[in-house]
């Protein structure tokens, strides 16, 4: 039996669909398989290459929504140590990400042995690897070791910016006046109307905070029983930003924020999948794919590279074999993501390795024998 539907099943469904679109986008955008299969479905492959990447906006909004839920459910920061929260966020992101970077390096090395293509990252240098682990690869402008790794760095920046804004707001707020939500709204507006319109800012959180802030504001505006005015303000701000400069990415972010707000406000975010058999089946499927979405995002690119290389070696330029290869790469990415989620993302591998080393040390073994003998 699959996993039970999540309390936030609507979030699971959005994450599941968006993660699959990102995998399909990279399959259509990188590697020779999509070039060879293009003639079979030019419209579909072209759409995936040009537009499916917009699904990243869904993750930005969801991240803001969930960050507001955990950090400041009432609009006021509940944490006593913002730096500790930032360190925990870094660990949560980087531990599986570091393992995935190693997988990406190995995958690229395998792919280079079978084909030469611009989509294959070069063998890394030590400084390049360290920059990735420190999430400074965008800022230092080093070549990416895998597709989409810019997002991990931006996610941490956005979390840090939200924590800092809420911490400052708590410091200047008074008992009768809370400034957390207004400050986040101002930051989101600055991003929507200014920073997000200039691609020079796209290595910094302020470029993406419009979408992230819409997610946070959607959470605060969607408390059941609350006035509709905050939600109306959220929608008006998004529509105004689109009227000034229409951007599909912002339109998708606004639609996602409104969907999350309406789902929470209407109570069906928590009860998604409680209807008929098909609804329950969809909720369970969404819960499964939503749970592994981060792992799929981390490991799909090296998997796709290796499949690209194998198909290029065995059936270069043959449309149907390359289309089949794309389907195999898509499925293999999800299988690899499920395995990675089980044994890396959910397993806290660093702690497990340390525990294994301690348990295997002579001193530890002797202590264990003495404890058993004394018991």
C-alpha positions as CSV (number, residue, x, y, z in Angstrom):
1,X,0.0,0.0,0.0
2,X,1.2,3.5,-0.8
3,X,1.7,6.3,1.8
4,X,-1.3,7.8,3.4
5,X,-2.4,11.2,2.0
6,X,-0.5,14.1,3.6
7,X,-2.0,16.7,5.7
8,X,-1.0,19.1,3.0
9,X,-2.0,16.9,0.1
10,X,-2.6,19.9,-2.2
11,X,1.1,20.8,-1.7
12,X,2.1,17.2,-2.5
13,X,0.2,17.3,-5.7
14,X,1.8,20.5,-6.8
15,X,5.3,19.3,-5.9
16,X,4.7,16.0,-7.7
17,X,3.5,17.5,-11.0
18,X,6.2,20.3,-10.9
19,X,9.1,17.9,-10.2
20,X,8.0,15.8,-13.2
21,X,7.8,18.8,-15.4
22,X,11.4,19.8,-14.4
23,X,12.7,16.4,-15.3
24,X,10.9,16.5,-18.6
25,X,12.2,20.0,-19.3
26,X,15.8,18.9,-18.8
27,X,15.3,15.8,-20.9
28,X,13.9,18.0,-23.7
29,X,16.5,20.8,-23.3
30,X,19.8,18.8,-22.7
31,X,21.3,15.9,-24.5
32,X,21.0,14.4,-28.0
33,X,18.0,12.2,-27.4
34,X,15.5,15.1,-27.7
35,X,17.2,16.3,-30.8
36,X,16.8,12.9,-32.5
37,X,13.2,12.5,-31.3
38,X,12.2,16.1,-32.1
39,X,10.6,15.1,-35.5
40,X,8.2,12.7,-33.7
41,X,6.6,15.3,-31.5
42,X,8.1,18.8,-32.2
43,X,5.3,20.7,-30.5
44,X,5.5,18.7,-27.2
45,X,9.3,18.6,-27.0
46,X,9.5,22.3,-27.9
47,X,7.0,23.2,-25.2
48,X,8.8,21.1,-22.6
49,X,12.1,22.8,-23.6
50,X,10.8,26.3,-23.5
51,X,8.1,26.4,-20.8
52,X,8.2,23.4,-18.4
53,X,11.0,25.1,-16.5
54,X,8.4,27.6,-15.2
55,X,7.4,24.8,-12.8
56,X,10.3,26.0,-10.6
57,X,8.0,29.0,-9.6
58,X,5.6,26.5,-8.0
59,X,8.4,25.3,-5.7
60,X,9.4,28.9,-4.9
61,X,5.8,29.6,-3.8
62,X,5.5,26.4,-1.8
63,X,8.8,27.0,-0.1
64,X,7.6,30.5,1.0
65,X,4.3,29.1,2.1
66,X,5.8,26.3,4.2
67,X,8.5,28.7,5.6
68,X,5.9,31.1,6.9
69,X,4.0,28.1,8.4
70,X,7.0,26.9,10.3
71,X,8.8,30.2,11.2
72,X,5.9,32.5,11.9
73,X,2.5,31.0,11.7
74,X,0.9,34.1,13.3
75,X,3.1,36.5,11.4
76,X,5.6,36.9,14.2
77,X,8.9,35.0,14.3
78,X,8.7,32.2,16.9
79,X,12.4,31.2,16.8
80,X,14.8,32.3,19.5
81,X,17.9,31.7,17.4
82,X,17.6,32.7,13.7
83,X,21.2,31.6,13.0
84,X,20.5,28.1,14.4
85,X,17.4,27.9,12.1
86,X,19.6,29.0,9.1
87,X,22.2,26.3,10.0
88,X,19.5,23.6,10.2
89,X,18.1,24.7,6.8
90,X,21.6,24.6,5.3
91,X,22.1,21.0,6.7
92,X,18.8,19.9,5.4
93,X,19.5,21.1,1.9
94,X,23.2,20.4,1.6
95,X,23.6,16.9,3.1
96,X,21.6,15.2,0.3
97,X,22.8,17.8,-2.2
98,X,26.4,16.9,-1.5
99,X,25.8,13.3,-2.1
100,X,23.9,14.2,-5.3
101,X,26.9,16.3,-6.5
102,X,29.1,13.2,-6.2
103,X,26.5,11.2,-8.2
104,X,26.5,14.0,-10.8
105,X,30.3,13.9,-11.1
106,X,30.3,10.1,-11.5
107,X,27.4,10.3,-14.0
108,X,29.2,12.9,-16.1
109,X,32.3,10.8,-16.1
110,X,30.4,7.8,-17.4
111,X,28.6,9.9,-20.1
112,X,31.9,11.4,-21.3
113,X,33.2,7.9,-21.9
114,X,30.3,7.2,-24.3
115,X,29.8,10.6,-26.1
116,X,30.9,14.2,-26.5
117,X,28.2,16.7,-25.9
118,X,27.9,20.3,-24.6
119,X,25.4,19.2,-21.9
120,X,28.0,17.1,-20.1
121,X,29.8,19.0,-17.3
122,X,33.6,18.9,-17.4
123,X,35.6,17.1,-14.7
124,X,35.4,19.3,-11.6
125,X,38.2,21.1,-9.8
126,X,38.5,21.2,-6.1
127,X,37.6,24.9,-5.8
128,X,34.5,24.3,-8.0
129,X,33.3,21.4,-5.8
130,X,33.8,23.5,-2.6
131,X,31.9,26.4,-4.1
132,X,29.0,24.1,-4.8
133,X,29.0,22.7,-1.2
134,X,29.1,26.2,0.2
135,X,26.3,27.2,-2.2
136,X,28.4,30.0,-3.7
137,X,28.6,28.6,-7.2
138,X,26.2,31.1,-8.6
139,X,27.8,34.1,-6.9
140,X,31.3,33.0,-7.9
141,X,30.2,32.2,-11.4
142,X,31.7,28.7,-11.6
143,X,30.4,26.1,-14.0
144,X,27.5,24.1,-12.6
145,X,28.1,20.4,-11.9
146,X,24.5,19.4,-12.5
147,X,21.4,21.0,-13.9
148,X,19.2,23.1,-11.6
149,X,21.7,23.4,-8.7
150,X,21.3,27.2,-8.7
151,X,17.9,26.6,-7.1
152,X,19.5,25.1,-3.9
153,X,21.6,28.2,-3.3
154,X,18.6,30.5,-4.0
155,X,16.4,28.5,-1.6
156,X,18.9,29.0,1.2
157,X,19.2,32.7,0.4
158,X,15.4,33.1,0.4
159,X,15.0,31.4,3.7
160,X,17.8,33.6,5.2
161,X,16.1,36.7,3.8
162,X,12.7,35.8,5.3
163,X,14.3,34.9,8.7
164,X,16.2,38.2,8.8
165,X,13.1,40.2,7.8
166,X,11.0,38.6,10.5
167,X,13.7,38.9,13.1
168,X,14.1,42.6,12.4
169,X,10.3,43.1,12.4
170,X,10.1,41.4,15.8
171,X,12.7,43.7,17.2
172,X,10.9,46.9,16.2
173,X,7.3,45.7,16.7
174,X,5.2,46.7,19.6
175,X,2.5,44.8,21.5
176,X,-0.2,46.6,19.5
177,X,1.7,46.5,16.2
178,X,3.3,43.6,14.3
179,X,5.4,44.5,11.3
180,X,6.4,41.0,10.1
181,X,3.8,40.6,7.4
182,X,4.0,44.2,6.2
183,X,7.8,44.0,5.8
184,X,7.6,40.7,3.9
185,X,4.9,42.3,1.7
186,X,7.2,45.3,1.0
187,X,10.1,43.0,0.1
188,X,7.8,40.9,-2.2
189,X,6.6,44.1,-3.9
190,X,10.1,45.3,-4.4
191,X,11.0,42.0,-6.1
192,X,7.9,41.9,-8.2
193,X,8.1,45.5,-9.4
194,X,11.8,46.0,-9.6
195,X,14.4,43.2,-9.0
196,X,12.6,40.5,-10.9
197,X,12.5,42.7,-14.0
198,X,16.3,42.8,-14.2
199,X,18.1,39.5,-14.9
200,X,21.3,40.9,-13.5
201,X,19.8,40.1,-10.0
202,X,19.1,36.5,-10.8
203,X,21.9,35.1,-8.6
204,X,20.4,36.8,-5.5
205,X,17.3,36.1,-3.4
206,X,15.7,39.5,-4.2
207,X,15.1,38.4,-7.8
208,X,13.0,35.4,-6.6
209,X,11.5,36.9,-3.5
210,X,8.4,38.0,-5.4
211,X,7.3,34.3,-5.8
212,X,8.6,33.3,-2.4
213,X,6.9,36.2,-0.7
214,X,3.6,35.5,-2.5
215,X,3.8,32.0,-0.9
216,X,4.4,33.4,2.6
217,X,1.7,36.0,2.2
218,X,-0.7,33.4,0.9
219,X,-0.2,31.4,4.2
220,X,-0.9,34.4,6.4
221,X,-3.8,35.5,4.3
222,X,-5.5,32.1,4.3
223,X,-6.3,31.5,7.9
224,X,-9.9,30.1,8.1
225,X,-12.3,32.8,9.3
226,X,-9.9,35.7,8.5
227,X,-11.1,38.7,6.5
228,X,-10.7,38.3,2.7
229,X,-8.9,41.7,2.5
230,X,-5.4,40.3,2.8
231,X,-6.1,37.8,0.1
232,X,-7.6,40.5,-2.1
233,X,-4.5,42.6,-1.5
234,X,-2.2,39.7,-2.5
235,X,-4.1,39.2,-5.7
236,X,-4.1,42.9,-6.5
237,X,-0.4,43.2,-5.9
238,X,0.3,40.3,-8.3
239,X,-2.0,41.5,-11.0
240,X,-0.5,45.0,-10.8
241,X,3.0,43.6,-11.2
242,X,1.8,41.7,-14.3
243,X,0.2,44.8,-15.6
244,X,3.5,46.7,-15.3
245,X,5.5,43.9,-16.9
246,X,3.8,40.6,-17.8
247,X,6.0,37.6,-16.9
248,X,4.7,34.1,-17.3
249,X,6.8,33.0,-14.3
250,X,5.0,35.6,-12.0
251,X,1.6,34.6,-13.4
252,X,2.3,31.0,-12.5
253,X,3.6,32.1,-9.0
254,X,0.5,34.2,-8.4
255,X,-1.9,31.4,-9.5
256,X,0.0,28.9,-7.2
257,X,-0.2,31.3,-4.2
258,X,-3.9,31.9,-4.7
259,X,-4.5,28.1,-5.1
260,X,-2.7,27.4,-1.8
261,X,-4.5,30.2,0.0
262,X,-8.0,29.1,-1.2
263,X,-7.2,25.4,-0.4
264,X,-6.2,26.3,3.1
265,X,-9.0,28.7,3.6
266,X,-11.5,26.3,2.2
267,X,-10.2,23.4,4.3
268,X,-9.7,21.1,1.3
269,X,-5.9,21.3,1.5
270,X,-6.0,18.9,4.4
271,X,-8.8,16.7,3.1
272,X,-7.7,16.3,-0.5
273,X,-8.2,12.6,-1.4
274,X,-11.0,11.9,1.1
275,X,-13.6,11.6,-1.7
276,X,-14.1,8.7,-4.1
277,X,-11.7,6.0,-5.1
278,X,-10.0,7.9,-7.9
279,X,-9.5,10.9,-5.6
280,X,-7.9,8.7,-2.9
281,X,-5.7,7.0,-5.5
282,X,-4.5,10.4,-6.9
283,X,-3.8,11.6,-3.3
284,X,-1.7,8.6,-2.5
285,X,0.2,8.9,-5.8
286,X,0.7,12.6,-5.2
287,X,1.9,11.9,-1.7
288,X,4.5,9.4,-3.0
289,X,5.8,11.6,-5.8
290,X,5.6,14.7,-3.6
291,X,7.7,13.1,-0.9
292,X,10.5,12.2,-3.3
293,X,10.4,15.4,-5.4
294,X,13.6,16.9,-3.9
295,X,15.5,13.6,-4.4
296,X,14.2,13.3,-8.0
297,X,15.3,16.9,-8.6
298,X,18.8,16.2,-7.2
299,X,19.6,13.0,-9.1
300,X,17.6,13.1,-12.3
301,X,20.2,14.9,-14.4
302,X,23.1,12.4,-14.1
303,X,20.6,9.6,-14.7
304,X,19.4,11.4,-17.9
305,X,23.0,12.0,-19.0
306,X,23.9,8.3,-18.7
307,X,20.8,7.2,-20.6
308,X,21.5,9.8,-23.3
309,X,25.1,8.5,-23.6
310,X,24.0,4.9,-23.9
311,X,21.3,5.6,-26.5
312,X,23.7,7.9,-28.4
313,X,26.2,5.1,-28.6
314,X,23.7,2.3,-29.6
315,X,21.2,4.2,-31.7
316,X,22.5,7.6,-32.8
317,X,20.0,9.7,-34.6
318,X,17.2,7.1,-34.6
319,X,14.0,9.0,-33.6
320,X,11.9,6.1,-32.1
321,X,14.8,4.6,-30.1
322,X,15.7,8.1,-28.8
323,X,12.1,8.7,-27.8
324,X,12.1,5.4,-26.0
325,X,15.3,6.5,-24.3
326,X,13.7,9.6,-23.1
327,X,10.9,7.6,-21.6
328,X,13.4,5.2,-19.9
329,X,15.4,8.2,-18.6
330,X,12.2,9.7,-17.1
331,X,11.2,6.5,-15.4
332,X,14.8,5.8,-14.2
333,X,15.0,9.3,-12.7
334,X,12.0,8.6,-10.5
335,X,13.3,5.2,-9.5
336,X,16.7,6.7,-8.6
337,X,14.9,9.5,-6.8
338,X,12.9,7.0,-4.7
339,X,16.1,5.1,-3.8
340,X,18.0,8.3,-3.0
341,X,15.1,9.5,-0.8
342,X,15.1,6.2,1.1
343,X,18.8,5.8,1.7
344,X,20.1,9.4,1.6
345,X,17.6,12.2,2.1
346,X,15.5,10.4,4.8
347,X,18.4,8.4,6.3
348,X,20.6,11.2,7.6
349,X,23.6,9.5,6.1
350,X,26.3,11.6,7.8
351,X,25.0,10.7,11.2
352,X,24.7,7.1,10.2
353,X,28.3,7.0,9.0
354,X,29.6,8.6,12.2
355,X,27.6,6.2,14.3
356,X,28.9,3.2,12.3
357,X,32.5,4.4,12.7
358,X,32.0,4.9,16.4
359,X,30.4,1.5,16.8
360,X,33.2,-0.1,14.8
361,X,36.0,1.4,16.8
362,X,38.0,-0.8,19.2
363,X,37.1,1.2,22.2
364,X,33.4,1.1,21.4
365,X,33.6,-2.7,20.7
366,X,35.2,-3.3,24.0
367,X,32.7,-1.2,25.8
368,X,29.9,-3.1,24.1
369,X,31.3,-6.5,25.2
370,X,31.7,-5.3,28.8
371,X,28.1,-4.0,28.8
372,X,26.8,-7.3,27.5
373,X,28.9,-9.2,30.0
374,X,27.7,-7.0,32.9
375,X,24.1,-7.4,31.8
